[in-house]
Amino acid sequence: MANRDLHLTRNIGIMAHIDAGKTTTSERILYYTGKTHKIGEVHDGEAVMDWMAEEQERGITITSAATTCNWTWKGNDYKINLIDTPGHVDFTAEVERSLRVLDGTIATYSAADGVQPQSETVWRQADKYNVPRIGYVNKMDRSGADFFETVKQMKTILGANPVVLQIPIGAEENFLGVVDLIKMKAILWHDETLGAEYDVDDIPADLVDQANEYRDKLLEAASNYDDNLMELYLDGKDVPEDMLISAIRKGTVKLECCPVCLGSSYKNKGVQPLLDYVCMFLPSPLDTPNIKGTNPDTGEEEDRKPSESEPLAALAFKIATDPFMGRLVFFRVYSGRVAAGSYVFNPRSGKRERISRLFQMNSKQEIPMESIDAGDIGAGVGFKDIHTGDTLCDEDHPIVLESMTFPDPVISVAVEPKSQADVAKMDNGLAKLAEEDPTFTVHTDEQSGQTIISGMGELHLDIIIERLRREFKVECTEGKPQVNYKEAVTREVHDRQTYKKQTGGRGKFACIEVTIGPKDEDYTEGDLQFVNQVKGGNVPKEFIPSVQKGFQECLGSGILGGFPMTGLKVTLLDGGFHPVDSDQISFELVAHQAFREMCPKAGPVLMEPIMKVEVVTPEENMGDVIGDLNKRRGMVQGMDETRSGARIVKAMVPLAEMFGYVTALRTITSGRATSSMEYDHHAPVSKSIAKTVLDEIKGHSELL
């Protein structure tokens, strides 16, 4: 495996709104690259990439599945590591962590639905990690399919710069193939060979003008990235194919444009050119900037080149529990190489870990490997202590790569096993599932002793409970879903707090003068904004981190109902100390005391999660849908029209009012409307509602 040409490797993902055809496209890629000999269909529950029983039953992707396949383009054999990500917003962490380790992605759209809400979310996630992308407009065989409208929406809704590489021949049930604007040829697929064979022909006469128009737009776009091409284009001369491909590739890798192609994966049309474009335009590990990290010993920034001769740097981006092998860790190797049986160092835990076996993944099949080299994605077993986002490196050259950030869970539910004998089995199962999924947490409620699980939505928690039943053989009963509230303060309070304790012998003493209030609007680095303004030595330097640590510890449990505190600004102004009795613990404890004494005076409020809701409804049901959202304390933000004349209602609605919404919406619209929602932000709750919530949990409603 050594010395493989990294120019011929592509680490890519497929991302899209739910139901745009990601998994179907992945299945076709596996079929045409020779990985499978039969096409698995999502609606039959036979998709290779949707291997979990829950995925096959529901016809949705829940976990991102990884696979490796090969594709030949221009005589070169390319190795493609492909990750099929979920589209449902409850599994947003799967998309996030996949994009973190990928070099490129295929942004897939349904030609009948255009750019949908989740398409925007995944586009923003790809922007966050600077991932170049190709656009693929799928479902051209569906009624209402409109390629050019989807491309227009990519511009207006996503702010993208789409560069059209193909135009469709026919649409809906008459969709036959595409015109390739690079070669200026028509590609027509044979239905009887499941699209494995196709003809390359002259462009149909009725499409010649349109093809010339879009070829001109393609050349104009490409001329921005190559001066020689621009000269040829302006002089009206022929542009060589290689020069055109190279120019578009430059723009794509720099994130300045997004090449767009089209097809119908389900009807086996358009997938082979898509694979060609992956090889043509998406970056190899060598085209991406060197990975940057921090040396944990010196705090200096370092970078690593994608080369086997560099010291090892790899990022663990996903942990899966395999019933036979235990903990399976997926990682991307950025530099160096990992060999089976070797040791790697984890700077977070400070421990060396032995990787007993290595695999390349084909969905849930593992193919044993001797080593995983720079630029590659693989999986290993044998890790004792590892979390999502951990760096694996060489002990003599430690480095910590930037980890991933995940949203906090917004919904909780209490669970208990049906039989007492299953308590240990349930705890073990939940711990393993929490290890796999960073947006799923488990804790025990101190007052009631109940086990509380928290996640991103009702579907997310349903699937967790289903997996407990299937994989860990534990039957559970669950309570009513609860909202994850937070607390915040609304005004500034200034005070001086002294902590002293004399118990014979050495005592404890610390004094601080602080202002507590809401954090600055532009501060984004966590829930505590700590500002040190101590002049002189009234609080010795070595105790200031202890004051910060004390306040940080208090954030987990606010003063109204014990909910986490968010957005607190603490300014340390002055203080006092005792040369003998002051120590770090004293200053931590005085911070605890200041938090408890001062927050009740700082106008505490309860904050609830607000969801961004989009409902697609027929025109005649729109009034009822809006009336219902208003009843749920929703703020309607806008109404757009879809292509088929239905209306999209956009609203911000508190999560507390949205339980069981899907069923209610079906009733109002006789099953004709669909909805999607995702977490947007936390906002203050009105006093009357806050009082009800706090009285239910016996919180401090009198402080409101």
C-alpha positions, -999 to +999 in steps of 0.1 A: +000+000+000+029+023+006+039+049-020+004+052-034+000+084-054-021+106-031-031+127-061-054+098-070-072+097-036-105+115-029-121+117+005-157+128-002-191+128+013-227+131+001-248+157+019-283+169+014-318+175+028-337+144+038-350+125+008-329+142-019-315+108-028-281+106-010-282+069-002-296+059-036-267+078-052-242+061-029-258+027-038-253+035-076-217+045-070-210+012-053-227-006-082-208+011-110-175+010-092-179-028-089-183-028-051-218-045-052-233-067-079-269-058-072-283-024-066-297-020-031-329+002-029-337+023+001-374+018-002-369-020-002-348-018+030-319-033+011-295-004+008-259-014+017-251+020+032-283+020+054-273-012+072-289-006+106-323-022+111-338+011+121-326+027+089-340-001+067-374+001+084-377+039+082-360+044+049-338+071+063-301+073+070-292+076+107-254+070+109-229+081+083-216+050+066-181+049+051-169+029+021-140+027-002-143+022-040-122+027-071-130+046-103-109+048-135-107+082-152-083+090-181-065+058-175-058+065-138-072+044-110-087+067-084-094+055-048-126+071-034-133+071+003-170+079+004-192+088+034-230+088+031-243+112+057-279+115+071-302+142+060-325+144+090-317+174+112-318+152+144-286+136+132-268+168+123-237+157+143-231+129+119-229+154+090-207+178+111-181+152+120-180+138+085-174+172+069-146+178+094-124+150+079-135+152+042-117+170+014-147+175-008-184+167-009-213+162-033-242+185-024-273+167-037-306+183-045-340+170-055-348+186-089-385+185-079-380+203-045-349+225-051-329+239-022-347+227+010-341+238+046-316+211+055-297+218+022-290+252+037-278+237+070-254+213+054-241+240+031-233+262+061-215+233+078-194+228+046-186+265+047-175+262+083-149+235+075-140+250+040-150+219+021-151+223-017-183+209-033-199+197-065-236+202-070-257+172-081-293+178-091-309+144-086-345+131-093-347+146-128-373+119-136-398+132-110-428+153-119-420+190-114-383+184-119-366+217-130-328+217-132-324+254-140-347+266-112-326+245-087-294+261-100-310+295-096-320+287-060-284+277-053-275+313-061-303+330-044-307+309-012-272+295-007-252+324-021-233+298-042-216+304-075-229+274-095-211+265-128-233+244-150-214+214-165-245+196-181-279+204-193-308+179-193-322+161-223-359+160-214-373+160-179-398+142-157-408+108-174-391+119-206-357+124-189-333+106-212-298+119-205-276+149-204-255+172-227-219+173-214-208+209-219-171+201-215-171+176-244-201+191-261-216+156-266-249+140-255-249+111-231-279+087-233-283+058-209-296+023-217-324+014-193-321-024-200-285-025-185-295-005-154-276+024-168-242+005-168-240+012-205-246+045-223-241+060-257-221+092-264-238+110-293-242+143-311-263+169-293-300+167-303-308+195-328-334+212-306-308+216-278-279+229-298-287+266-291-292+261-254-260+239-252-240+267-269-254+293-246-244+273-215-211+263-230-204+300-233-213+306-196-190+277-186-161+292-205-168+326-191-168+312-155-136+292-161-118+322-176-118+337-141-093+311-130-069+309-159-055+339-179-045+318-209-080+304-211-094+339-209-073+350-239-085+321-260-121+327-249-120+365-257-104+357-291-131+332-299-106+304-302-111+267-292-103+260-255-086+226-250-105+203-227-076+198-202-072+236-198-110+240-191-110+211-165-079+225-148-094+260-146-127+248-131-108+226-107-088+257-095-120+276-088-136+246-070-106+239-048-104+276-038-142+274-029-149+301-055-173+281-076-194+249-075-196+228-106-232+214-111-243+182-129-276+164-129-292+129-132-317+105-117-298+080-095-329+059-091-333+055-129-295+049-131-287+080-151-260+105-144-238+087-119-208+078-140-202+114-151-206+124-115-178+100-105-157+115-134-163+150-120-153+139-085-119+128-100-117+159-121-127+187-097-126+177-060-093+180-042-069+152-033-053+153+002-024+171-015-046+199-027-058+208+008-039+231+031-015+214+056-034+204+087-028+228+116-027+218+153-012+229+186+018+214+203+004+204+238+038+209+255+046+244+241+012+257+230+028+267+197+009+262+164+024+235+141+013+220+108+017+187+092+021+179+055+000+150+040+030+127+038+040+093+052+074+107+062+059+132+086+051+123+122+017+108+127-014+131+131-049+116+129-083+126+140-109+102+155-142+114+141-166+086+149-169+058+173-192+028+166-200-002+188-195-034+169-212-065+186-182-087+177-152-064+179-162-039+205-153-003+200-146+006+164-129+040+159-131+057+125-102+081+119-086+103+092-048+101+089-035+136+080+002+127+082+024+097+089+010+063+090-008+040+115+003+003+114-017-026+129-002-036+162+015-002+168+011+023+196-004+058+191-005+086+217-037+104+227-028+139+241-062+143+257-058+113+280-020+115+280-020+077+273-005+055+247-030+032+230-023+000+211-043-004+178-047-042+176-063-043+141-070-019+113-097-020+086-109-003+055-147+000+057-172-010+032-204+001+050-205-025+078-180-049+063-145-046+075-116-053+052-084-059+073-054-037+065-017-037+075-016+001+077-036+033+071-015+059+055-015+097+052-045+111+034-066+080+040-097+072+062-098+039+081-110+023+113-092+005+141-100-016+172-082-019+205-087+016+220-094+017+257-101+054+262-111+075+232-137+102+225-150+117+192-126+145+182-095+130+199-062+134+181-039+103+176-003+112+172+033+102+177+044+104+214+077+121+205+060+147+183+027+154+200+000+176+183-036+184+191-058+190+161-088+212+163-117+191+175-154+194+165-181+214+181-215+199+185-248+216+195-262+210+230-292+186+232-326+203+234-349+176+245-348+151+274-368+120+285-366+098+316-361+061+309-362+030+331-359-007+323-390-027+325-373-053+348-350-045+376-326-071+363-319-050+332-306-019+351-269-027+345-276-037+309-294-004+302-267+017+318-240-001+298-260+003+265-267+040+271-230+046+279-220+030+247-245+049+226-234+082+243-198+074+234-209+069+197-230+101+195-217+134+209-252+150+207-267+123+230-261+126+267-271+106+298-273+117+334-290+107+366-314+133+381-302+138+417-336+145+431-356+117+415-328+092+409-342+088+373-320+082+343-324+111+319-314+109+283-311+140+261-308+145+223-316+167+193-353+158+188-381+132+193-369+110+164-333+110+178-345+097+212-369+072+196-340+057+177-318+055+208-346+036+227-351+013+196-314+006+195-314-002+232-341-028+225-324-043+194-287-042+202-286-044+240-319-064+245-332-039+270-370-031+271-375+004+285-404+026+295-400+063+288-415+094+305-429+125+287-404+144+267-390+174+286-375+206+272-338+215+280-342+249+295-313+272+303-309+302+326-294+336+321-291+370+339-304+402+325-287+430+344-254+439+361-248+435+398-217+447+416-206+433+450-177+424+473-177+389+487-155+375+514-150+338+523-134+330+556-133+299+577-114+293+609-113+257+622-082+258+643-048+256+626-047+271+591-079+287+579-094+297+546-096+333+534-104+349+500-120+382+490-132+393+456-149+424+442-168+414+410-195+426+386-218+399+372-240+405+342-250+392+307-221+385+283-212+409+254-232+402+222-202+396+201-186+372+226-188+336+212-163+315+230-184+296+255-209+304+282-186+323+306-169+356+296-143+362+323-125+396+324-097+402+348-093+439+357-073+436+389-047+464+393-018+458+416-014+427+437-046+426+458-055+393+442-022+375+434-019+363+398-018+326+407-053+328+423-071+345+393-075+312+373-091+297+405-117+325+406-125+318+369-127+280+376-150+286+405-175+305+383-171+280+355-181+252+379-213+270+389-226+273+353-238+237+353-265+245+378-283+278+378-303+294+407-338+292+394-343+255+386-308+241+385-307+245+347-273+253+330-265+290+330-256+306+297-241+339+286-226+351+320-200+378+321-179+381+352-155+411+357-130+407+385-121+442+397-103+439+431-101+417+462-080+408+491-059+379+504-042+366+536-005+356+533-011+323+552-048+314+549-054+321+512-051+293+487-066+283+453-095+264+469-104+295+490-107+316+458-128+289+440-151+288+470-155+326+472-165+325+435-192+298+443-204+321+471-205+352+448-225+332+421-251+321+446-255+355+463-253+378+433-272+359+405-306+362+422-302+400+422-291+401+385-326+396+370-324+358+364-346+345+335-355+311+322-345+305+286-362+280+263-351+264+230-367+280+199-370+259+168-368+271+132-399+254+117-407+251+080-441+237+069-448+229+032-486+230+029-512+233+001-526+268-003-560+259+010-546+247+044-523+277+049-547+296+072-552+266+095-514+259+096-506+295+105-535+296+131-521+265+147-485+278+148-498+311+165-516+290+191-482+273+198-466+307+206-450+307+171-438+338+153-444+334+115-415+349+097-424+345+061-443+326+034-428+315+001-443+296-028-429+263-040-427+253-076-458+232-075-479+260-060-477+248-024-468+273+003-438+272+026-445+288+060-414+297+080-418+303+118-399+304+151-417+282+176-407+272+212-398+235+213-421+231+244-451+236+221-439+213+193-443+178+208-464+156+186-466+183+160-462+159+130-494+141+140-513+174+146-502+187+112-514+156+095-548+161+111-552+197+101-541+192+065-555+156+059-519+144+056-510+167+028-484+189+046-449+181+057-427+199+082-391+201+093-376+218+123-341+225+137-328+242+168-321+279+163-314+296+197-325+299+233-348+329+242-363+341+275-396+326+286-425+349+298-428+351+336-461+332+338-448+302+318-414+303+337-434+303+370-454+272+359-422+254+348-403+262+380-433+253+402-435+219+385-399+211+393-400+230+427-375+256+415-372+292+428-401+309+409-401+336+436-367+349+422-383+359+389 
